[in-house]
Every structure is written in structure tokens, then in C-alpha cells.
Amino acid sequence: MMEFDDILDDLQPLDRAELTMWIERRWVLPSRRDGVYRFSAADVARVRLVHDIRYALDIDIETVPVLLSLLDRYYGARRQLRTVLKAIDAEPGDVRARIMAHVESATEGADPDQ
């Protein structure tokens, strides 16, 4: 767990006002106890992501929620796909083969841009 000031020390040029704004806009959701924000490893990763979007990619503040929404949807879809793949992998070989045949036939001739 990291605290608010630890995050600020670690990520320059992030300042107190901007990190507070990220929390208020719910881009980052640390826990709060006794008036102190505590950032889990996942929270720290999210702060680093927003920091990179803002500073490394130089994205304006109005665009950040759009990117975060797209990234959240992308990672959610990846989690769902992993779940489906695990379920398929748990099936008997003949079932997996039928599923793969269906996937291959569905993707043959598919437009690569779609």
C-alpha cells in the first residue's frame, strides 16, 4: 500500500491538486481511512496509467476519461475472453475441436478491418 504523498514523490510532475482531481473524477479509487488515501497495487498501476496518458503521451485532461473508458472496456473484454478460453479448455477434445472448427469457419473470408 502506498499513501498519497508516496504517489506524489514517485510520479513527477504530478501534484497534489491533479491527483486529488483524478480521485474526485473517480479515475483512481483508493481506499480512505482516517482521512488518509491508501493506494493498493492496482490503484498505483491505475495512477501510473493515468500519469503516462497525461504526461508521456501529452493527452489533454478532457480526453483522459475517453481513453480510460476504452482501456477499461478492452481489459474487461480480455478478462472475459480468458474465462471463455478456460471453459473451452476444460471441455473434452471433441468439443474443443468442434468449437475450433466453428471459429475457423466463421473467420474464413472475414473482413480483416472488422
Secondary structure as UniProt FT lines:
FT   STRAND          2..3
FT   HELIX           4..10
FT   TURN            12..13
FT   HELIX           16..24
FT   TURN            25..26
FT   STRAND          31..33
FT   TURN            34..35
FT   STRAND          36..39
FT   HELIX           41..51
FT   HELIX           52..56
FT   TURN            61..63
FT   HELIX           64..89
FT   HELIX           93..107
FT   TURN            108..109
FT   TURN            112..113
//
